[in-house]
Amino acid sequence: MYFSTALSFVVALGGLATAVPTPAGLGAPGGAPGGAPGSPAPYSIPTDDGFPTPSPDQLLVIQQIADGTLSNAPPPAKLNESSFPVFQLIAFNENFEVAFFSSLLHNITTGVKGFDDFPNKKKKMELVDILQTVLAQEKLHAINAIKTLTNFKAFAPAPCKYQFPTTTTYEAIALAERFTDLVISTLQDAAQTVARNGDVGPVRGITSSMGQEGQQEGFYRIVLSKKPSEKPFLTTNVAAFLFSNLQQYIVPGSCPFDLKEIKLPIFPALQVLSGKGGVDVPAKDQKLSFRADLSKSAAADAYVGKAEGLYVTYFSGQLLPISVPIENVKWNGRVASFDAAFPFIKNEMVGLSIASLTTKNSFAAPGEVVGATLAAPGLIQVDDRVKSWDGF
């Protein structure tokens, strides 16, 4: 049967076609070795293979598991300093992904409750085999970004300690699908940024890893009973929104460096309250509900307590940013709850849309949104599960 491996996971993980994932940021962190799911213990990346600075022999093993090697091409002759944050964010994100997949593999292979729902050992090992390769590939992505930075004597972020909101294999795959989608969106911004800076050398490598992440994403979507290809042109994003989103997985104060070393803003979270935290939103025009805690945002001072002059701005596909005024605004101190239209039909907003709370409603390019943002990102995934899913 075609797609037999993916379909077996749909069955193995307990009826994925109808199950509902825990939205990112909700629930207790799981995945800490030695602790039960839900344990608040922070997770640190194992260093038995030398990651993130393996020896040549250790690197050889990682590459064998990853089914490929780092490029042997010489580094670019120069790298504009304004391109450093691109590779710092890539390294920061890849360190998170290495931690996530390391934790998930630990939970599956040790039979932690919630991560042991497989009909037989063969199906369990199929998924373990796939995830081991993914983990090694993410390690190479991180090492590549770190090598780029160290080659130009730029700051390279080391791993932090992490916390994950998943307590089952299904929830973990759903979260992987979500953050991988966001990473693909952001790598578009990375490629454009370095090209604009005149650093065309790294563009090929960035787009190569973008395609690899897309292959991962297609697998996760099949496992979740979604069409593997989400949109004809995937949703774009900006670096600051990914950096902000990753903060929810970092144990506060655990990074062995000051986050300000990465010259990107960190925005207050924009919570999506509709559709189970933005997951499986119905495919229709509707009002979505949001919440933003602006307690630590000096930029919000002029807007607190008011209902005018604020907008939700969406990224969807390769469309120019879509802005709509917020409605039904309620303030509790500096915490705003509000609704906003989700213009699904006109814009074919299938798959991932990325929302921000902005002080403007007209943008000529995605990059312009950052300077007008008060809170972001809000991740919205429209339910596009297939109605029946049979092999052929």
N, C-alpha and C positions, 0 to 999 in steps of 0.2 A: 504493500500500500504506500502510495506517495504520502509524504509528510508523516510517516508512521511514528517517527521518534517524537515529534512535537505532539501529535495526537495522543500518544501514550502518556505524556505528562498531563494533558488535560484530564485524563481519567485518573492518573496516579495522584494528582494533587487535590483530589476531592471535588470534582465537578467545577472546574474553573469557569465554565461558561455562565454559571449563575452566581458564583460567590462574589462577595464585595470586599475589596481590599480596604485595609486601614489606611486613611489618607496620611501622607507624609506629615510628620510633626505631631501626630496624635498617638496616644498609647505610650506605654513604657518602653524604654530601650531594651532590646534583646541582643543576644549574640555575644555576651561576655563569657569567654572561656571559664569554666569552673562555676558558673552561676546559672540559675534557671532563667528561662525567658522572662523578661520583665524586670530582671535584676538591674539596679541602677549603676552597677559597676561599670566604669569606663572601659572601652576596648582599645588596646594598643596593638599595632601591627606586629606580628611575629618577625623576628630578625634572624631566624635560623638560616636563611639563604642570603644574608648580607644586605637585603633591601633597606634603604634605597641606594646604598653604595656597595654593591656586590664585588667580590674579587673576580678576576677573569674566569676562574673555574666555576664560581657560583653563577655568573652571568651566562655561561654556556648552558648550564642546566635550565635556567629560566627561559632561555631562547628555545631550547628543545621542547619544553612544555608549551611554549607560545606558538609553536609551528612557524617560527620565523625569527629573524635577527634584527638588531638595530642596523640602520644604514651605515655603510662603510665609506660614504662620501665625505670629503673634508667639510668642516663647518664653514659657514659663510665667512667671508673676509671681514665683515663688519656687522654690527647689529645696533640700530638706533636705540638710544636709551629709552625713548618713548615706546619701544616695543617690549621692554623688559616686563611690564605688568602682564602682557599676553602670556608669556611663558611661566611667569610666577603663578598666574591663575591656573594654567594647565597643570602645573606641578601640584598646586594646592588641591585641585579637584581630583587628580589621579591618585594622590595619597589617600583621599577619602574613599575612592572607589576600591583601591587595594584593601583598605580596612574593611569595607562592606563585604566584598566577596570572600575575604579571608574568614570573617566572622560567619558568613552564611555557610561556607564549606565546613567550618568547625561544627556548626550546629547540626548539619545534615550527617556528617560522617560519624559523629558521636551519639547520634540518636536523641538529641534534645527534644523534649516534648513540643509538639507543634511543627517540628521539622522532620518528623519520622513517618509521614503519611504516604507510604509507597506500597503498592500491592506486592512487590517482590524485590529482591536484591538487585536484579538486572536493571529494572527501571531506575532505581536509586543510583546505581553506578553510571548509567547513561547521563544523568544530570550532573553527577560529580565530575565526570570526564569533561563535559562541556564547560562547567564553571571553573575547573582547574586551568583550562586553556585561556578562558576569559581573564582570570586572575593574573596569569603570567603575561598576557598581552597588556593589561593595565599597568603592570609593573614596568614593562618596557616603555609605555607611553610616559610614565613618570620619569624614568631614568633619562629618556631622551630630552625632556624639558629641562631637567636638572643639569644635564651635560651642556645644553645650550647656554644656560645661565652661567655656569661656572667657567665655561670657556671665555666668557666676556667679563669675568670677575664680578658678576652681578649677584645680588642676594637670591638664594634658592631656598624656598620654604621646606623645612623638615616636617615629617608627620606629626600630627597632634594626637590627642585621645578623642575617641568618638563614641557617639551614642546613636542607636538605631531604633526606630519606632515599629519594628516588625517582630511578631511572635509566632509566625507560621511561614512555611515555605512559600505559600501562595502570596501572602502579603509582601514577602521579600522580592519575589519576581515582579509583582505589580509596582513596587517602589523602584526596582531597577529599570523597569520600562519607563517610568516617569522621569527619573533623573537622567537617564541616557538620552531621552528626547530633548531635555533641556540642554544637555552638553552639545548635542549635534547642532542645536540652534545657535549656541554661543560660539562654536568653532567657525561658523560663518563669519562672525564678527572678528574673530582672531585673524582669519586669513585676510579679510579686508583691511584690518588695522595695520598689519605688517606690510602689506602691499602699498598702502597709502604712505607709510613711513619710508618707502624705498627699499624695504627689506624683502625683496622678492625670493631670496634663496630658501627661506623656510616654508613658503606657501605650499610647495609640493608635499612636504611631510605633514603639514597640518591637514590638508585635504585628504591625504592618504589615511590618517587616523580618523578623520570624519567619516569616511566610507566604512572603516572597520566598525566604528560605533553604530553605524546604520545597519550593518549586518547583525550585530548583537540585538539591536532594537527590533528588527524583523522577527528574530527568534522569540523574544519575550512577548511580542504581540501575538504570535501564533499560539504560544502557550496560554495566553489570556483570551483565546478565541476571538481575536481581532484580525482584521485584514493586515497582512504583513507590511504593505506599503500604505502609509498614513495619508499622504497628500501628494499631489504632483510636484509641488515646491514646498519643502518643509518650512515650518515657521522659523523666523529669525529671532535673534535675541541680542542683548548687549552684555558685555563682560560684567558690569557692576551688578546686574540682576542675578547672574549665576553666583557671584561671590557672596551676595546677600543671602541667597537661598541656602548656601552651604553652611551658614552659621548655625542652623538648627541642629546639625549633626555633630558639631564640635562641642566637647565638654568645655564650658567656660574656663578660661585661664590655663588651658592645658597645652596650648601651642608653645613650643620652645623659642618663640620669637614674638615680637610685637606685630599684631595684624596690620598696623600702619605701615609696615615695611612694604606691603603690597599697595601700590598707589591707586586704589580703587575705593569708591565710597561703599559703605555698608548701610543699606536702607532699612528702616523698620519694616517688619513683615506686613504684607497685605494678605490677610486671611480670607479665603473664599469659604463662605458659610453654606452655600448652595451645593446640591449634588454630592453630599457626603464629603465635604471638604474640597470640592472642585473635581472630584473623581466621578466619572459616569454621568455627566450633565446631559440631560435630554437634548436631542438634536432638533431644536426649534428656537424660534424667537421667544425671549422670556426676560424677566428681571432676575438678576443675580444679586445676592446679598454678600456684603463684605464687612470687614472690621479692620481698623488700623489703630495701633497704640502709638501715638505720636509724642509720648511723654519725653523722649530724649531727642526730639527733632526741633532744633532751633529754627529751621526753615519753615516749620508749620505755625510759628507764632502768629502770623498775620491772618491765619485761617481758622484757628481754634474757636469753636462756638458759632461758626457761621455756616451757612448752607449754600452760599454762592461762590463761584469762582473755582470750583474743584471738579475734576473729571476723572473718569476711568478711561485709560487709554490701553487699547489691546494691540498686541502683535499677533497676526494670524497669517500663516503662509508668507508670501513675499509682498503682501499688500502694504501700502503706506500705513503708518499708525492710525488706528481707528479710535476716535475719542467721543465719548458721550457724557453728558452732565450727570453728576450723582443726584440721587433723589432720596426722599424720606430720611434725611440726615438726623441722627440723634447723637448728642455728645454726652459722655460721662467723664467729666474732667477733660483730659486730652485724648480720650479714646473715642474714635468716631465709628459709628455703625451706619451703614447706608446701603442703598440699592443702586443698581445701574442697569440700563438696557444691555442685552447681549444680542446684537443684530446678526443672528446666525444665518438666516436665509439669504439675505443680500450678499453676504461675504463668504458663504460656504465655509463656515468655521468648524469643519470636521477636524478631529484630532486635537492637537495642543494649541491653545491660545494662552498668551502671557499678558496678565493685566498689571497695570501700575496706577497709583493715585497721583494725578498730575495737576499742576496749576495752569496748564495751557491745554488747548484743544486743537491745535493745528501744528503739524510737524511735516517737514519735507523729507525726513529720513529717520530711521530708528535711533541713530546716535543722538539726535536732538532731544529725545525724550528724557535722557538721564538728567539733564540740567533743570528739568521742570518736575522731577519726581519727588514725592514726599514719602511714599511707601511702595515696596515692590519686593519680589514679584508675587502675583497671585496666579497659580497654575490651574488652568481649566482644561479638562479633557472631556471632550464630547463622546458619549457612548456610541461606538461604531462597531459593536460586536456583530459577527455574522449570525444570521438567523438559524442556519444549520451548518454543521461542520462534520462532513464525512470524508474519509479518504477516497482516493480514486486511482 
